[in-house]
């Protein structure tokens, strides 16, 4: 059973006008909204940076002292790994704190991103430790955590002095004389502002509080610039990661294609080819019996030949499941997926938006994702229903075709398990077009297979 719902998406336009300059009023409003977060970030910056520097410098000193003894070098390596782990933790804390100011500092390699490279084939703790030691980003995290305290000291001092002086000047008229009398005349002062008339004291204090907004914005921005250069994902590192991912995905796709061709060749040789040879022999025998006038024997041979032809066709149909059907090229992805759903042993509902023209590689990858997911739902999950969603999403990093297949089965699907070869093949297909595939299948269900495939 197939139900198809078409939900049109807003049409994309190619004429994109350049963004208009933001008016000064909106800039000021944006700064005012960020001021509480800027103040919280700057006032907590020095304590956090001091703790980070103290921990990292202490661990670095420990590593240096341990390296001096050859016997303790393994312990020094463990201490160095602990230092890098702490540096990574402090980098996460800094990115989290910068979010208070509205500054989004992307992590060097976000988890779950389409650019996340496939899992390495090398396993074991030693290889993992070696990858840590040669990860340049960890050393940049260590650099940031070790020297950020210098910048934090400057920005914290400016923030505290500006804020305290402004608040004191505004309110000095109400408590300043009593404070001086309680201590000693002239011993309590606020940078000479207390010598001014009350009106000027208030005006100077208000000026300091008003200018505090751009001051803390600039100080927080300075921290963000420093963070982007050290613990952020710079354009150079992002490009290097992308090259790494594309290289790995292309290699995986090439290996998968070669393996598929070898498997198809073997299956054709062992199955249909043998039956066609038998068919040719049966037809030759039929020809000889007809020439000899033995109609009954010829009829028997024809029946056997027909049986061989039917079995060869059945095997060819089974093998063609791994090849994109003609309907995909003739009528597009939605029609091909509807055809899949109509033949599925699990009742499937297809919900498709206005997809537009899709690249051939993306269409084929999406088709096989749906085919494999529906096959798994029928064979392994015991599902009673499935839903297939096909949508195009426009996001800041580009347009994506999102293919989502959900079933109400028992769950437990895992691409990393020995029996998850089909799902691993889908991961390789998605990576071959620079996409990503995720599987969420908790025990008890439901199972959700989602592929994100990039569009031009």
N, C-alpha and C positions, 0 to 999 in steps of 0.2 A: 504494500500500500504506500502510495507516494502522495504527499500533499506539498504543493509548491506555493510559497508566498513570495511575491516580488515587491520589495520595498524600494522605491526609487530614492536615490541619494541626490543631494544637491549637485547640480552640474558644475564642473570645474571650468573656470575661465582661464584663457591663456594670457589675457591682457591684465597684468597686475601692475597697478599704479604704485609708485614708490611711496613709502610711508611718509606722511606729512610730519613736519617738525612739531615736537611737543611744545605746547604753549608753556610760558614760564609758570603760570599758576598751577598747571598739573605737575610740573617738576617739584614745586614747593610742597604741594600736597603729598606727593610721593615721599619726599624727604621727611615730612612730619610723621607720616605713617611708619616710617622705618626708624624714627628716633628712639622709641622705647627699646626696640631690638638692638639698635646700635649701642645704646647706653649699657644694656645688659651684657652685650658681648665685650665691650671695652672694659667695663668695671670688673668682670670676672676673668679677663684675659691674662692679667699678671699672675694671679694665683695658679691658674691652669698651666701657663707657660713655665712658671717656676717649678712646679711639680714635675712637668715633662722634662725640663732640662736637668733637674736633680736626679731623676731616675735614670735617664739615658746617659748622663755623664758618669754616674756611679757605675752603671753596668759596663760602660766603655773602659773605665779605669780597671774594673775587675778583669775584663778580657785582656787588657794590656799586661797586667801583672801575671795572668795565667800563661800567656804566650811565652813569657821568659823561661818557662820550664818545659822541656820537651815532653816530659812525662804527662804534664797537665794539658797538652794541646787538645785532646778530645774534649776535656771539660771546657776549654776555652771556646771551642767550636759551639758547644751547647750554649754557653753563656752568650756568644755572639748571636746565635739564633734567637735566644730570649730577648736580646736587645732589639733585634729587628722586629720581633713580634710586638714588643712594647711600642716601638716607633710606629708600626702600622696601626695599633690601637689608638695612640694619641692623634694620628692623622685622621682617623674616623671621627674622633671627638671634635677635632678642629673643623672638619667639614660640617658636622652637626651644629656646632656653635655658629658658624658663619651663616647657616640657614636662618638664624634669628634675624640677621640683618637684611635678608632678602637676596643674598648672594648665593647662587647655586653653583657649587664647585663640583663638577663631575668627578666621580672616582675614576682612577686610571683604567679599570676594566670592569664596568658594571655587571653585576650578575643578572643572568637571564636576558642579557641584551642579545639582539641578532648577531652582533659582532663577537660574541663570546666564542673562543676557539673550541674545537672539539677536545675532549678529554685526552691527555697524553697517553701514549701506549706504554710508557715506562711507569712501573709501579714500585712501591716499596718506600720506606722512610728515607733511605739514603738518597734516592733520586729526588724525592720531594725536598729534602734539605738542600741538595745541590741547586735545585731550581730557585730556592729562596736566596741562596748566597749570590747567584748571578742575576737576580732580578734588580735592575737598576732603580726601579721605582721604590723599593724598600730602602735603598740607601738615600734617596731623596727624602723619604719620610723621616729617616734618621737625621738628616741635615736640618729639616724644618723643625723637628722637635728639639734639637739641640740649640739652635740659635734664635728661634722665634722669641725667646725671652727678652732679647735686646730691643726688638721692635715693640714688644708688649710693654716694656718698662717706659719707653718714651710715650706711647699713646695713652697708657694708663695715667701717667703723670699729667699730661696735658688735659685729659678728660676730667680728672679729679680737681685740678687747679681751676679750670674754667667753670665747672659746675659749682664748686664750693664758693668760689669768689662771687659768682653771680647771685647765688642764693643769699650769701651773707650781706652783700651790698644792698639787695632789695629789702632785707629785713633788719638792717643794722640800726635803723632809727628806733626800733622797738625794744632792743635789748643791748645795744652796744655800750651805752653809758653805764649800765649796771655791771656789765662784764668788766669794763675798765676800772670801775670803782672797787669791784671785788678783787681784782688782781693788783693793779697799780696804774695810775694814769699814764697813758702813752705806751704801756707794755702790750696792749692788745690792739692790733692794727690789721687792716686789710689792704695792703699795698698802697697805702696813702689815700685810699678812697674815703676812709672815715674822716679825713680832714675836710672833705667837701661838704657843702650844704646838703641838707637832707634830700632836697629835690634832685640834686645832681647824683647823690648816692643811688637813689631809686632808678634814675634814668640810666646810669652806668650799669647797674645790676640787670635791668631789663635788656639793655643792649647785649650784655654778655650771655644772658639766657636765650635771646633770639638768635644770636650768632652761634650758639652751641649746636643748633641743628645742622648747619653745613659743616661745622668743625668735626662733629662726631661722624657725620657721613663720610667726610674725607679720610678720617683716621681708619674707619672700618673698611673703606675702599682700599686703602694701602695694605691692610692685612689680606684682603681678597686677592690683590695683585700678587703679593708674595706667595699666597697659597696656590694660586693657579700655576705659578712657575715651579712649584716644588711638589705639592701633594695633589695637584689637579691633573687633568688629562689634557696635556698640551696638544696642539695640532700635529706636531712632529711625532709624539708618541702615539696619538690616535691613528695617524697614517701608518706607522710601523705596525701597530696591532692589526690594522685592516689588511695590510699586505700579508702578515703572518696567517690571518684567518683565511684569506682567499687562497693562499698557497696550500694550506692544509685541506681546505674544502675541495679545491680542484683535484688534488692528489687522491682524496677519498672518492670523489666522483669518478675519476679515471679508473681507480681500482675496482669500484663497484660495477662500472660498465664492462670492464674486461671480464670480471667474474660472471656477470649476467650473460655475456656472449658465450663464454665457455660452457656455462650451464645449459643455455639454449641449444648450442651445438650438440652437446652430449644427449640431451633429451630428444632432439630430432633424430639423432642417429639410433638411439636405443628404442624409440617408440615408433613414430609415423614412418620413418624410413624402412624399418623392418616389415611393417605391415604393407607398405606399398610394394616391396619386393615380393611378399607373399601374394599380393593382389595380382601382380604381373604374372606370376607362375600359375595362379588359378585361371587367369584369362587365357594363357597359352594352353593349359590343359583343356579348357572348354573348347578352344578352337580346334584342337586335335580330335576331340570326341565328336564335335559336330561334323568334322570332315569324315570321320569313320561312321557316321550315321547313328551314333549312340545318343539319342536325345535325352534319355533318363539320366545318364551319367553327366551329360552336359548341363542339365538343369541343376543337378547337385553341385557341380563345380561353380555355376553361376551364383547359387545361393551362398556358397562359401566366400566367393569373391565379393558379393554384396556385403556380407558380414565384416569382411576385412576392411572394406571401404568405410563402413559406418564407424568401426572402431578407430580407424585412422583419422576420420573427421573429428571424433570425440576428443582424441588426444591433441589434435591441432587446436581445437577450441580451448582446451585446458592450457596449452602453452601460450596461446594468444592473450591470455589474461594479463601477462606482463608487458603487452604492447598496447599503446594508446589506440582506442577504437576509431574508426572513420568518423563517427558522429562528433568526436571532439574537434576534428579539423573542419567538418562540414557545418556544424550548428553551434559550436562553442562549448564552453565549460558547463554552463547551467544545464543545457540539454543532456550532455554526457553524464553529469552527476544525477540528473533525474532518471536517466536510463539505468544507472547503477542502482539507485534506490528502489526502482520498480522491480528489479531482479533480486534484491536483497532478501535473505531469509528473515531478517528482522525488519518489521514495519518501520519505515524511515520517512521523516518529514524534511523536505528541502526548503530552506528559507534563503532567498537570494536577493541582494540589492542590485542596483544598476552597475554592473561591473565594467562596462565599456570594453574597448579592445585590449586584449591581454597578450603579452609575449608568449610565443609557443612553449618555451621552456617552463615558464611559470604555470601555464595551463596544464601541462603534462604532470608537473610536480603536484599541483593541487588535485588533479584527478586521481593519482595513485595514493595520495594521502587519504582521500575519501574511500577509495576501493579497499585499501588495507584496513582502515578503521572499521568499516562495515563488516569485512570478513572476520576480523578478530571478535567483533561483537557477536556474530553468529556462532563462531566456533568455540570461543573460550569463555565469554562473560555471562552467557545465559540471559542476555538482555531481552526485554520484551518490546522495547521501542528505542529509536535513535533519532537524533535531530542533527541535521547538517546545515550549518550557517556559512554563507559566502558573502563577505562584505569587503568593501574597499574603504580604508581609513586613511585620512590625510593627517599626518603628524608633523611636528617640527623637523624631524630628520628625514621626511619624505613620505611617499604614498606606499601603502602596503595592501596586498591582498591577504585577508585573514580567513583561513579555512578552519572551521571549528566543528568537530564531530563529538557529540555527547551521547552516551548510552546509559541505561539504568541497570547495567549488569552488576556482577559481584565485585568488579574492580581487580586490583592486583597486577595490572599490566606494568611491566618494567623493561625498558629498552636495554638496560645493562645486564639483564638475566640471560643465562645461556639459551633460553627459549625465545628471547626477544629479537631474533634476527630480522623479522619483518619490520619491526619498529626501527631498528638500527638502520635498515635500508632506507626508510623514510627520512630519518635524520640526515643521511648522506645526500638524498635527493634534494632536501631543502637547502642544505649547505652548498650544493652545487650551483644554485641560483642566488647565492648570497643571502639566504633566508635562515630561519631557525624553526625548530619543531620542539614543542614541549608536551609532555604526557603527565597528566594528573590522574592518578588511579588509586585512591586509598582503598583499603580493605573494606568491602561492603558497598563500594561504588559511590557515586557514579564515576565512569571513566571519561575524561575529556582529553581529546587529542587536538592540539591547536598548532597550526603552521602559519608563520608570518613570512610572506614572500614579497620581496621588494618590486615596485613598479616604476617604470621610467617617468 
